[in-house]
Amino acid sequence: MYLDKYYKQLDTLREGKKCFCDIYEIMKSRFQSEIFGVEFFGGIEVKTTYAEFYELCESFASALKSRFCGKEGEVVAIRMDNSVMWCAAFFGTLMAGFKPFLVNTRLDEESIEKAINKAKALCVICDEGVEKELYIPAKTLKSNKKASFDWENEIILMTSGTTGDAKLVVYSGSAICAQVLTTTGILKESKSITQNKKLDIKLLALLPFYHIFGLSAVFMWFIFFGRTLVFPTALDAEAIRFACKRGEVTHFFAIPAVWVLAVRGLLAEAKKQGKEDTLRKAVKLSNKLQNLCPKLGLFIARKILFKDIREQIFGTTVSFCISGGGFLNDEAVEILNGIGYSMHVGYGMTETGITSVELSEKPKVRNLNTVGKPLDGIEYIINEDGVLCVKGDVLHCAIITDEGRIERNADEYFVTQDSCTVTDCGRWKLFGRKDDIIIGENGENISPDMISLKLTPPYNLGFCVMGLEVQGDVCPVAVIGLAKGATDFEKASAASALYNQIDTLPLTLRPKAVYVTTDEIPQNLGKVKRSLLKKFIASGEVKLELMSRASKDDLDKMFDESFKQALEKAIEIFADVLSIDKETITPSSNFIYDLGGSSMAYYNLFSVMSASFGVELKIDSSNPLFTPADFASAVLKKAED
């Protein structure tokens, strides 16, 4: 069997000491000429082989060991974005005898610095261009000296906690090895994850490796088998699409926001062309064909029915996807499966690692939107509060607090605080955080996430459904964040769009009110942190404005006044981008032909306009924007959409 050599590789890991050194040495004994990573610099594709990667790791380790000789066992923070160099810093730090602390780079500076201090980091490994005390650019740590290494066997992750109180979670090499070993069952149950007999897998390295989903399911699961990581240059849609196509990505794992935005864009374009009904019917047909005959159904979906659509979204090579880190709506799951992207929903936490993923080959099972069954060696139970509890070798071994290190009792179940149930077919379905659940008028538990997934708010800087007190009762309400300086028209339009959508929901799921704020809404990886938002609302750091329904006449009156304000702001932006006096600019001044703007300045204009107004404006040849009046109208139209 073509997977036998990979099962033997897993057996070798299982029979070893279960440490990070084992993972590295097994990889080194198996993979040399294979491509480890693909990166893009200035549009040029740069490939790193596994042999070159090992050289990077060992050069880094030698330099780090030499620099901090005698301090082995201490913590070294890694504050970097995903790259081949991040991977080398990770293994190099362990190899040199230090504990890597994987810093969440998306948190605020205060949280990061407090976490680094809490971990008592010896130094901070960083990308180039950072000049701070204790910070060392990773690329400067190079050494040609051969050294003997005494590996460290612990790493530290951090949760996306509230300001200043991120939890530090310690994992042993044994737990990470156990996470790699869960792939034994995955390989046996899912034929599609292996791609083909050659395991010709190229995985998009989009999820940050300091996040447990990225570290375990993207990094560890696949480099252990010598597969290729493709690194996008940025996190925007165009950079992701470019990396998928140019890097011929086959496996794409991401948080729900990525998939939801892709599906919304697809549906919006289909609606614009009058083909939405046709698309939905084709998706249902495709899913039926895949259920009857998975291989033939997928071939028809990918090569015939949706080839052009796939080309426009993430490219035609993407074949296996996992969504994790939050809730994905049923519609997105169904459509992505239908067009041949094979969507599998998974579950895990910073404290537990990845513990389950739906692996069925049939869309009718994957479309149930469950997280499947526990992976090998992991136990699930539901406690008396309806909360999922997890036990297994994959879990963390300790937590670091201000008071010190607290060891986890391996014999006890870890209480996740996620409400869940088990379906009739034995799959596990999650409903949301226990402290987020709202008791509805009929006494049923209501998950804010499940409501928010049914709504498609206009462009915003943060959106969620949460429980707030309304007239003495805690009820679900919708909260939408807009840009600083948002006009009354923009606020009323956003609220009106939400009220119209809320009217389509079942009565028991309808938010009782819509609130707007122009203050920053706390988020992590695109997901609003409701517990922190509640604290900010209570303290006054986030001020909410209750929006009533506005009539069309009211919106028309507000539009006229808002257009004047938007036009004035657009003229000021024109002047700043071109460094000219705003008095020389009229509402009808053409940026290029009248004002002499270059093509590069024109691209910059769109970026500045989008950031200033808090909307997403794109260059569209079918509807070009050249004048301040054009941009003012486009901004207000975005508010109406």
VOVEX-680061 format. One record per residue (C-alpha): x, y, z; residue in one letter. Coordinates in Angstrom, 1 decimal. Example, Ala and Ser with C-alpha at 12.3 -4.5 7.8 and 13.67 -1.06 7.14 Angstrom:
<recs>
     c1     c2     c3 r
   12.3   -4.5    7.8 A
   13.7   -1.1    7.1 S
</recs>
This chain:
<recs>
     c1     c2     c3 r
    0.0    0.0    0.0 M
    1.4    3.4   -0.9 Y
    0.8    4.8    2.6 L
    2.8    2.0    4.3 D
    6.1    4.0    4.4 K
    4.2    6.9    6.1 Y
    2.7    4.5    8.7 Y
    6.2    3.2    9.4 K
    7.4    6.7    9.8 Q
    4.6    7.3   12.4 L
    5.5    4.0   14.1 D
    9.1    5.2   14.4 T
    7.8    8.4   16.2 L
    5.5    6.3   18.4 R
    8.3    4.0   19.5 E
   10.7    6.9   20.1 G
   11.2    9.2   23.1 K
    8.3   11.4   21.8 K
   10.3   14.6   21.7 C
   10.9   17.4   19.2 F
   14.2   16.0   18.3 C
   12.5   12.8   17.1 D
   10.3   14.7   14.7 I
   13.2   16.6   13.3 Y
   15.5   13.5   13.0 E
   12.8   11.4   11.3 I
   12.2   14.2    8.8 M
   15.9   14.6    8.1 K
   16.3   10.9    7.5 S
   13.5   10.8    5.0 R
   13.3   14.1    3.1 F
   16.2   16.1    1.5 Q
   15.5   17.1   -2.1 S
   11.8   17.7   -1.6 E
   10.6   21.3   -1.5 I
   10.0   22.5    2.1 F
    8.7   26.0    1.4 G
    7.7   28.3   -1.5 V
    8.0   32.1   -0.9 E
    7.4   35.1   -3.1 F
    9.7   38.1   -3.1 F
    8.8   40.9   -5.5 G
    6.8   38.4   -7.6 G
    9.7   36.0   -7.8 I
    9.2   32.5   -6.6 E
   11.9   31.2   -4.2 V
   12.0   27.6   -3.2 K
   13.7   26.1   -0.2 T
   14.4   22.3   -0.1 T
   14.3   20.3    3.1 Y
   18.1   19.9    3.0 A
   18.4   23.7    2.8 E
   15.9   24.0    5.6 F
   17.9   21.7    7.9 Y
   21.0   23.9    7.2 E
   19.1   27.0    8.2 L
   17.9   25.4   11.4 C
   21.4   24.2   12.4 E
   23.1   27.5   11.5 S
   20.5   29.4   13.6 F
   20.8   26.9   16.5 A
   24.6   27.2   16.5 S
   24.5   31.0   16.5 A
   21.9   31.1   19.3 L
   23.7   28.6   21.4 K
   27.0   30.5   21.0 S
   25.3   33.8   21.9 R
   23.6   32.6   25.0 F
   25.9   29.8   26.1 C
   25.2   28.7   29.7 G
   21.6   29.9   29.7 K
   20.0   26.8   28.1 E
   16.6   26.0   29.4 G
   15.4   29.6   29.4 E
   12.7   31.0   27.2 V
   13.3   32.6   23.8 V
   10.4   34.5   22.3 A
    9.7   34.2   18.5 I
    7.7   37.3   17.3 R
    7.6   36.7   13.6 M
    5.1   36.2   10.8 D
    4.9   32.9    8.9 N
    8.0   32.3    6.7 S
   10.6   29.6    6.1 V
   12.7   31.6    8.6 M
   10.0   31.3   11.3 W
   10.1   27.5   10.9 C
   13.9   27.5   11.1 A
   13.8   29.7   14.3 A
   11.3   27.3   15.8 F
   13.4   24.2   15.4 F
   16.7   26.1   15.8 G
   15.6   27.5   19.2 T
   14.6   24.0   20.4 L
   17.8   22.5   19.0 M
   19.9   25.1   20.8 A
   18.3   24.1   24.1 G
   15.9   26.9   24.6 F
   12.1   27.0   25.0 K
   10.4   28.8   22.1 P
    7.6   31.2   23.1 F
    5.3   31.7   20.1 L
    4.2   35.3   20.3 V
    0.7   36.2   18.9 N
    1.8   39.1   16.7 T
   -1.8   40.3   16.1 R
   -2.3   41.4   19.7 L
   -1.8   44.9   20.9 D
    1.7   46.0   22.0 E
    0.8   46.1   25.7 E
   -0.4   42.5   25.7 S
    2.6   41.3   23.7 I
    5.1   43.0   26.0 E
    3.4   41.8   29.2 K
    3.3   38.2   27.8 A
    7.0   38.4   27.0 I
    7.8   39.6   30.5 N
    5.5   37.0   32.0 K
    7.4   34.3   30.1 A
   10.7   35.8   31.3 K
   12.1   35.7   27.8 A
   15.8   35.8   27.3 L
   15.5   37.6   24.0 C
   12.9   38.1   21.2 V
   13.6   36.7   17.7 I
   12.0   39.0   15.1 C
   11.7   39.8   11.5 D
   14.0   42.4   10.0 E
   13.4   46.1   10.7 G
   12.7   46.0   14.4 V
   15.0   48.0   16.7 E
   14.1   47.3   20.3 K
   16.0   46.1   23.3 E
   16.4   42.3   23.5 L
   15.1   42.0   19.9 Y
   17.3   40.0   17.4 I
   16.4   39.7   13.7 P
   16.3   36.0   12.9 A
   18.4   36.4    9.7 K
   21.3   37.7   11.7 T
   21.6   34.4   13.6 L
   24.0   32.5   11.4 K
   27.0   30.3   12.1 S
   29.1   27.9   10.1 N
   30.4   26.3   13.2 K
   29.4   22.7   13.9 K
   28.0   22.3   17.4 A
   26.5   19.5   19.5 S
   22.9   20.1   20.5 F
   21.0   19.3   23.6 D
   17.4   19.8   22.6 W
   14.8   21.5   24.8 E
   11.4   19.7   24.8 N
    8.8   22.3   25.7 E
    7.2   25.2   23.8 I
    4.9   28.0   25.0 I
    1.8   29.3   23.2 L
   -0.4   32.3   24.1 M
   -4.1   32.6   24.0 T
   -5.8   35.7   22.5 S
   -6.7   37.0   25.9 G
   -8.0   40.4   27.0 T
   -5.5   43.3   27.2 T
   -2.6   42.3   29.2 G
   -3.9   39.0   30.5 D
   -3.2   36.5   27.6 A
   -2.7   33.0   29.1 K
    0.6   31.3   28.5 L
    0.1   27.6   27.6 V
    3.0   25.1   27.8 V
    3.2   22.0   25.5 Y
    5.6   19.2   25.9 S
    7.3   17.5   23.0 G
    5.3   14.4   23.9 S
    2.0   16.3   23.4 A
    3.1   17.7   20.0 I
    4.2   14.2   19.0 C
    0.8   12.9   20.1 A
   -0.8   15.5   17.8 Q
    1.3   14.3   14.9 V
    0.3   10.7   15.7 L
   -3.4   11.6   15.4 T
   -2.7   11.7   11.6 T
   -2.6    7.8   11.7 T
   -6.4    7.7   12.0 G
   -6.8   10.6    9.6 I
   -4.8    8.8    6.8 L
   -6.9    5.7    7.3 K
  -10.3    7.4    7.3 E
   -9.8   10.1    4.7 S
   -8.4    9.2    1.3 K
   -8.8   12.7   -0.1 S
   -6.4   14.3    2.3 I
   -3.5   12.4    0.8 T
   -4.3   14.0   -2.6 Q
   -2.8   11.1   -4.6 N
   -0.4    8.2   -4.2 K
    2.6   10.6   -4.4 K
    1.1   12.7   -1.6 L
    1.6   15.6   -4.0 D
    0.5   18.2   -1.4 I
    1.1   21.9   -1.3 K
   -0.4   23.6    1.7 L
   -1.1   27.3    2.0 L
    0.7   28.6    5.1 A
   -2.0   31.2    5.8 L
   -2.9   30.4    9.4 L
   -0.3   31.8   11.8 P
    2.0   29.2   13.2 F
    1.8   30.7   16.7 Y
   -1.9   29.7   16.7 H
   -2.6   26.1   17.6 I
   -4.5   25.5   14.4 F
   -1.6   26.7   12.3 G
    1.1   25.0   14.4 L
   -0.5   21.6   14.6 S
   -2.7   21.1   11.5 A
   -0.7   23.1    9.0 V
    2.9   23.1   10.2 F
    3.5   19.8   12.2 M
    1.0   17.6   10.4 W
    2.5   18.2    7.0 F
    6.2   18.8    7.3 I
    6.5   15.5    9.2 F
    5.5   13.9    5.9 F
    7.8   16.1    3.8 G
    5.1   18.2    2.2 R
    5.4   21.7    0.8 T
    4.3   24.9    2.5 L
    3.3   27.9    0.3 V
    3.7   31.3    2.0 F
    1.4   34.2    0.8 P
    3.0   37.6    0.8 T
    0.0   39.1    2.7 A
   -3.4   38.2    4.2 L
   -5.6   40.0    1.7 D
   -7.7   38.2   -0.9 A
   -5.5   39.0   -3.9 E
   -2.3   37.8   -2.1 A
   -4.1   34.6   -1.1 I
   -5.4   34.0   -4.6 R
   -2.0   34.7   -6.1 F
   -0.3   32.2   -3.7 A
   -2.9   29.5   -4.4 C
   -2.6   29.8   -8.1 K
    1.1   30.4   -8.5 R
    2.0   27.9   -5.8 G
   -0.5   25.3   -7.1 E
   -1.9   25.0   -3.5 V
   -3.8   21.7   -2.9 T
   -4.7   22.1    0.8 H
   -6.1   25.3    2.3 F
   -6.9   25.5    6.0 F
   -8.4   28.8    7.4 A
  -10.7   30.4    9.9 I
  -14.4   30.8    9.0 P
  -14.1   34.5    8.0 A
  -12.0   33.5    4.9 V
  -14.6   31.0    3.7 W
  -17.6   33.3    4.4 V
  -16.1   36.2    2.6 L
  -15.3   34.0   -0.4 A
  -18.9   32.6   -0.6 V
  -20.4   36.1   -0.1 R
  -18.3   37.4   -3.0 G
  -19.3   34.5   -5.2 L
  -23.0   34.9   -4.4 L
  -22.9   38.7   -4.9 A
  -21.3   38.2   -8.4 E
  -23.8   35.6   -9.3 A
  -26.7   37.8   -8.2 K
  -25.2   40.7  -10.2 K
  -25.2   38.5  -13.3 Q
  -28.7   37.2  -12.6 G
  -27.3   33.6  -12.1 K
  -27.8   33.1   -8.3 E
  -30.6   30.6   -8.7 D
  -28.7   28.7  -11.3 T
  -25.6   28.6   -9.1 L
  -27.6   27.3   -6.1 R
  -29.2   24.6   -8.2 K
  -25.9   23.5   -9.6 A
  -24.4   23.3   -6.1 V
  -27.3   21.0   -5.0 K
  -26.8   18.8   -8.1 L
  -23.1   18.6   -7.5 S
  -23.5   17.6   -3.8 N
  -26.0   14.9   -4.9 K
  -23.5   13.5   -7.5 L
  -20.7   13.5   -4.9 Q
  -22.9   11.6   -2.5 N
  -23.7    9.0   -5.0 L
  -20.2    8.7   -6.4 C
  -17.6   10.8   -4.6 P
  -14.8   10.5   -7.2 K
  -16.9   11.1  -10.3 L
  -18.9   13.8   -8.6 G
  -15.8   15.7   -7.6 L
  -14.4   15.4  -11.1 F
  -17.6   16.8  -12.6 I
  -17.7   19.6  -10.0 A
  -14.0   20.6  -10.5 R
  -13.5   20.1  -14.2 K
  -17.0   20.8  -15.7 I
  -19.6   22.6  -13.5 L
  -17.4   25.0  -11.5 F
  -14.0   25.1  -13.3 K
  -14.3   28.8  -14.1 D
  -15.7   29.8  -10.7 I
  -12.9   27.9   -8.9 R
  -10.4   29.7  -11.1 E
  -11.8   33.0   -9.9 Q
  -11.9   32.2   -6.2 I
   -8.8   30.2   -5.0 F
   -7.8   28.5   -8.2 G
   -8.4   25.0   -9.6 T
   -5.8   23.1   -7.7 T
   -7.3   23.5   -4.2 V
   -8.9   20.2   -3.3 S
   -9.0   19.8    0.5 F
  -10.0   22.5    3.0 C
  -10.5   22.7    6.8 I
  -12.3   25.4    8.7 S
  -11.5   25.9   12.3 G
  -11.2   28.5   15.0 G
  -14.9   29.5   15.0 G
  -18.3   28.8   13.5 F
  -18.8   28.4    9.7 L
  -22.4   28.9    8.5 N
  -24.3   26.1    6.8 D
  -24.6   27.9    3.5 E
  -20.8   28.4    3.2 A
  -20.2   24.7    3.9 V
  -22.7   23.5    1.3 E
  -21.6   25.9   -1.4 I
  -17.8   25.2   -0.9 L
  -18.5   21.4   -1.0 N
  -20.7   21.8   -4.0 G
  -18.1   23.7   -6.1 I
  -15.4   21.0   -5.2 G
  -13.4   22.6   -2.5 Y
  -14.2   19.7   -0.1 S
  -14.8   21.6    3.1 M
  -14.1   19.8    6.4 H
  -14.9   21.5    9.8 V
  -12.6   20.9   12.7 G
  -12.2   21.8   16.4 Y
   -9.4   22.6   18.8 G
   -8.3   25.1   21.4 M
   -5.0   26.6   22.4 T
   -5.1   24.4   25.5 E
   -6.1   21.1   23.7 T
   -4.6   21.1   20.3 G
   -6.6   19.9   17.3 I
   -9.0   17.2   18.7 T
  -11.5   16.5   15.9 S
  -12.3   17.1   12.3 V
  -15.1   15.9   10.0 E
  -13.4   13.4    7.6 L
  -16.3   12.0    5.7 S
  -15.9   11.7    1.9 E
  -19.6   12.5    1.4 K
  -20.9   16.1    1.3 P
  -24.2   15.1    2.9 K
  -22.3   14.3    6.1 V
  -19.9   17.3    5.9 R
  -22.9   19.6    5.2 N
  -24.2   18.8    8.7 L
  -21.5   21.3    9.8 N
  -20.3   19.1   12.7 T
  -16.7   18.7   13.8 V
  -16.8   15.0   13.3 G
  -15.5   12.5   15.9 K
  -12.6   12.7   18.3 P
   -9.2   11.9   16.7 L
   -7.1    8.9   17.8 D
   -6.3    8.9   21.5 G
   -8.7   11.7   22.4 I
  -11.8   11.4   24.6 E
  -14.9   13.6   24.6 Y
  -17.6   13.8   27.2 I
  -20.4   16.4   27.9 I
  -20.7   17.5   31.5 N
  -23.9   18.4   33.4 E
  -23.7   21.9   32.1 D
  -23.8   20.7   28.5 G
  -20.1   21.7   28.0 V
  -17.6   19.7   26.0 L
  -14.7   18.2   28.1 C
  -11.6   16.7   26.5 V
   -8.9   14.3   27.7 K
   -5.9   12.9   25.9 G
   -2.1   13.0   25.4 D
   -2.4   15.9   23.0 V
   -3.3   18.5   25.6 L
   -1.1   21.1   27.2 H
    1.0   20.2   30.2 C
    1.0   23.5   32.2 A
   -0.2   27.1   32.3 I
    2.1   30.0   33.3 I
    0.4   32.7   35.4 T
    1.7   35.7   37.3 D
    2.0   33.4   40.3 E
    4.0   30.9   38.5 G
    3.6   27.6   36.6 R
    0.6   25.4   37.2 I
    0.8   21.8   36.0 E
   -2.3   20.2   34.5 R
   -3.6   17.0   36.0 N
   -3.4   14.6   33.1 A
   -6.1   12.3   34.7 D
   -8.7   15.0   34.6 E
  -10.9   16.2   31.7 Y
  -10.2   19.7   30.4 F
  -13.4   21.8   30.5 V
  -13.6   23.7   27.2 T
  -16.6   26.0   28.0 Q
  -18.0   25.2   24.6 D
  -21.6   24.0   24.6 S
  -22.2   21.0   22.4 C
  -24.3   17.9   21.6 T
  -23.9   14.6   19.8 V
  -25.9   14.0   16.6 T
  -27.7   10.7   15.8 D
  -24.9    9.7   13.6 C
  -22.3   10.1   16.4 G
  -20.9   13.4   15.2 R
  -20.2   16.3   17.6 W
  -21.8   19.6   17.0 K
  -20.8   22.9   18.8 L
  -23.1   25.8   19.6 F
  -20.9   28.4   21.1 G
  -19.2   29.4   24.4 R
  -21.2   28.6   27.5 K
  -20.9   32.2   28.8 D
  -22.2   33.5   25.4 D
  -25.3   31.4   25.3 I
  -28.6   33.5   25.7 I
  -31.8   32.0   27.1 I
  -34.5   32.8   24.6 G
  -38.1   33.7   25.4 E
  -39.2   30.1   25.0 N
  -36.5   28.9   27.4 G
  -34.2   27.5   24.6 E
  -30.5   28.1   24.5 N
  -29.6   30.6   21.8 I
  -26.0   30.8   20.4 S
  -25.1   34.4   19.2 P
  -22.7   32.8   16.7 D
  -25.5   30.8   15.1 M
  -27.5   34.0   14.7 I
  -24.7   36.1   13.4 S
  -23.9   33.5   10.7 L
  -27.3   34.0    9.3 K
  -26.7   37.7    8.8 L
  -24.6   39.4    6.1 T
  -23.9   42.9    7.5 P
  -22.7   45.7    5.2 P
  -19.0   46.5    5.1 Y
  -17.8   47.1    8.7 N
  -14.9   47.1   11.1 L
  -16.4   44.5   13.4 G
  -19.8   42.8   13.8 F
  -21.3   40.4   16.2 C
  -24.5   39.3   17.9 V
  -24.3   39.3   21.7 M
  -26.5   39.3   24.8 G
  -27.2   42.7   26.2 L
  -29.8   44.0   28.6 E
  -32.8   45.5   26.8 V
  -35.7   46.8   29.0 Q
  -34.6   44.6   31.9 G
  -34.0   41.4   30.1 D
  -30.8   40.0   28.5 V
  -31.6   39.6   24.8 C
  -29.6   39.0   21.6 P
  -28.7   42.3   19.9 V
  -26.6   43.1   16.8 A
  -23.5   45.4   17.2 V
  -21.8   46.8   14.1 I
  -18.6   48.8   14.1 G
  -18.1   51.6   11.6 L
  -15.2   54.0   10.8 A
  -14.5   57.0   12.9 K
  -16.5   59.9   11.6 G
  -19.2   57.8   10.1 A
  -22.1   60.0    9.0 T
  -25.7   59.7   10.2 D
  -26.5   58.3    6.7 F
  -23.8   55.6    7.0 E
  -25.0   54.6   10.5 K
  -28.7   54.5    9.5 A
  -28.0   52.7    6.2 S
  -26.0   50.0    8.0 A
  -28.7   49.5   10.7 A
  -31.5   49.5    8.0 S
  -29.7   46.7    6.1 A
  -29.4   44.7    9.3 L
  -33.1   45.2   10.3 Y
  -34.2   44.0    6.9 N
  -32.2   40.8    7.2 Q
  -33.3   40.3   10.8 I
  -36.9   40.4    9.6 D
  -36.2   37.2    7.6 T
  -35.1   35.2   10.6 L
  -37.3   32.9   12.7 P
  -38.9   34.9   15.6 L
  -36.9   33.1   18.2 T
  -33.6   34.0   16.5 L
  -34.2   37.7   15.9 R
  -31.9   40.2   17.6 P
  -34.1   42.7   19.5 K
  -32.1   45.8   18.5 A
  -29.2   47.1   16.3 V
  -26.4   49.1   17.8 Y
  -23.7   51.1   16.0 V
  -20.3   52.1   17.3 T
  -17.4   54.1   15.8 T
  -15.1   52.9   18.6 D
  -12.7   50.0   18.0 E
  -14.2   46.6   18.6 I
  -11.8   44.0   20.1 P
  -11.1   41.2   17.7 Q
   -8.7   38.3   17.1 N
   -8.2   36.7   13.7 L
  -11.3   38.5   12.5 G
  -13.6   37.2   15.3 K
  -15.1   39.7   17.8 V
  -14.1   38.9   21.4 K
  -17.5   39.4   23.0 R
  -16.4   39.0   26.6 S
  -13.9   41.8   26.2 L
  -16.4   43.9   24.2 L
  -18.9   43.6   27.1 K
  -16.2   44.9   29.5 K
  -15.4   47.8   27.2 F
  -19.1   48.7   26.9 I
  -19.5   48.6   30.7 A
  -16.4   50.8   31.2 S
  -17.4   53.3   28.5 G
  -14.4   52.5   26.3 E
  -16.9   51.4   23.6 V
  -20.0   53.6   23.3 K
  -23.0   52.1   21.6 L
  -25.7   54.1   19.7 E
  -29.1   52.4   19.5 L
  -30.4   52.7   16.0 M
  -34.1   52.8   15.2 S
  -35.5   51.8   11.8 R
  -35.1   54.7    9.3 A
  -37.7   55.2    6.5 S
  -36.6   55.7    2.9 K
  -37.5   59.4    3.1 D
  -35.3   59.8    6.2 D
  -32.4   58.0    4.4 L
  -32.8   60.2    1.3 D
  -32.6   63.4    3.4 K
  -29.5   62.1    5.2 M
  -27.9   61.0    1.9 F
  -27.9   64.6    0.6 D
  -26.1   65.9    3.7 E
  -23.7   63.0    3.8 S
  -22.8   63.4    0.2 F
  -21.6   67.0    0.9 K
  -19.5   65.7    3.8 Q
  -18.1   62.8    1.8 A
  -17.3   65.1   -1.1 L
  -15.4   67.5    1.1 E
  -13.4   64.7    2.6 K
  -12.7   63.2   -0.8 A
  -11.3   66.5   -2.1 I
   -9.0   66.7    1.0 E
   -7.7   63.2    0.3 I
   -7.1   64.1   -3.4 F
   -5.0   67.1   -2.2 A
   -3.0   65.0    0.3 D
   -2.2   62.2   -2.2 V
   -1.1   64.7   -4.9 L
    0.4   67.2   -2.5 S
   -1.5   70.1   -4.0 I
   -3.8   72.8   -2.7 D
   -7.3   71.6   -2.2 K
   -8.6   74.9   -3.5 E
   -7.5   73.9   -7.0 T
   -9.7   70.7   -6.9 I
  -13.4   70.8   -7.9 T
  -15.9   68.0   -7.4 P
  -15.5   67.1  -11.1 S
  -11.7   67.2  -11.3 S
  -10.3   64.1  -13.0 N
   -7.5   62.6  -10.9 F
   -5.3   61.7  -13.9 I
   -6.3   64.0  -16.8 Y
   -7.0   67.3  -14.9 D
   -4.7   66.9  -11.9 L
   -1.8   64.9  -13.4 G
   -2.0   61.9  -11.0 G
    0.2   58.9  -12.0 S
   -1.0   55.3  -12.2 S
    0.9   54.5   -9.0 M
   -0.7   57.5   -7.2 A
   -4.1   56.3   -8.4 Y
   -3.6   52.9   -6.8 Y
   -2.5   54.7   -3.6 N
   -5.6   56.9   -3.8 L
   -7.9   53.8   -3.6 F
   -6.0   52.6   -0.6 S
   -6.2   55.9    1.3 V
   -9.9   56.4    0.4 M
  -10.7   52.9    1.7 S
   -8.8   53.4    4.9 A
  -10.2   56.9    5.5 S
  -13.9   56.1    4.9 F
  -13.7   52.5    6.4 G
  -15.0   50.9    3.2 V
  -13.5   48.6    0.6 E
  -13.1   50.4   -2.7 L
  -11.7   48.5   -5.7 K
  -10.5   49.5   -9.1 I
  -13.2   48.5  -11.5 D
  -12.8   49.1  -15.3 S
  -16.5   48.8  -15.9 S
  -17.3   51.6  -13.4 N
  -14.1   53.7  -13.1 P
  -13.8   56.4  -10.3 L
  -11.8   59.5  -11.3 F
  -13.3   62.5   -9.5 T
  -14.0   63.4   -5.9 P
  -17.7   63.2   -6.7 A
  -17.2   59.7   -8.1 D
  -15.6   58.6   -4.9 F
  -18.1   60.3   -2.6 A
  -21.0   58.5   -4.4 S
  -19.1   55.2   -4.3 A
  -18.6   55.5   -0.6 V
  -22.2   56.2    0.1 L
  -23.3   53.4   -2.2 K
  -21.2   51.1   -0.2 K
  -23.0   52.2    2.9 A
  -26.3   51.3    1.3 E
  -25.2   47.9    0.1 D
</recs>
